């Protein structure tokens, strides 16, 4: 099953990139689909506040990130397509089982299981697609990033819609459980297809350099980068829960409308991820990243000042810069580190940055609950919360010198004219 093979100009590398992008979509859909369901779950499970439900999302993300370095070690040593396919199938099974229980403790436990399987994705996928396209690793990351936008869009959008529209009856499931079951089954199917169709790139075997160490200098630089750029990650993860809570409470929207807005604001990244990577090629990569982070931070601060009709446009602009920055920072980072350690670099980064970011949903849920019954319905009461996220985006802009210290970018990254476009990129080794 999925034996490694050399990357070649055939369609197999492009098929693997496409399927990896689809897996990326499911991974982030599962991480965000509970957001529009918060109040439905609180009511059905007789819980005290949204922080109890946001804790499930936080637990999922914490486990997802705490296991990232171990997943990165595996990604540099074993078949990455097996890791990716197994990760999605396991993640999807856990999400499906969430749809069949109303026991809060079991939901938390399933969040742990989903996170354990989900943690396999980023270290393996980032290393896999760049290995298939070594002449254009930045563009491969940009196209892989399309899946993030698609997942962030589809997860809340689908969950909110199906919670209101699904009418099928089975085992007396609640409205919030039906989208979990449906999207969970779909993920199992996609994961199995990935195991059948995707291929890894054959790596050298039997020599001393098969699994070269990261080295203490690179390890320290990656950790330093994670601690600073992790402020961006916290703002991104926290903003999803905060916007959902803000719409549900301050504007009184239902799950369907909340899911639509939270999902739609992420859709723009499907287009902008590869475009930002393409047009920021060469020495423009790092200045582009810092500019994106500052602009995103200044925009999100203003959200509570806008009427309801302005929430979606403002958040679309924010996500253009916030979510788009992931592809640019990933491209800039992976262009500067050897291919043999990319899985561990991604895993180590997520271990620190992602673990910090994972606390975002719970922090936002607890902070919004602390506003009190009266203030939680006032838009301006959320100004300090959005202001904090904006400040963290700006702090993250200081990460660019740390990326530069990782090493020199390869020739393709230095020369802007050599960045291969999505239409013409060819897989080579």
Buried (B, 14 or more C-beta within 10 A) or exposed (E): EBEBEEBBEEEBBBBBBBBBBBBBBBBBBBBBBBBBBBBBBBEBBEBEBBBBBBBBBBBBBBBBBBBBBBBBBBBBEBBBBBBBBBBBBBBBBBBBBBBBBBEBEEBBBBBBBBBBBBBBBBBBBBBBBBBBBBBBBBBBBBBBBBBBBBBBBBBBBBBBBBBBEBEEEEEEBBBBBBBBBBBBBBBBEBBBBBBEBBBBBEBEEEEEEEEEEBEEEBBEBBBBBBBBBBBBBBBBBBBBBBBBBBBBBBBEBBBBBBBBBBBBBBBBBBEBBBEBBBEBBBEBBBEBBBBBBBBBBBBBBBBBEBEBEEBBEBBBBBBBBBBBBBBBBBBBBBBBBEBBBBBBBBBBBBBBBBBBBBBBBBBBBBBBBEBEEEBBEBBEBBBEBBBBBBBBBBBBBEBBEBBBBBBEBBEBBBEBEBBBEBEEBEBBE
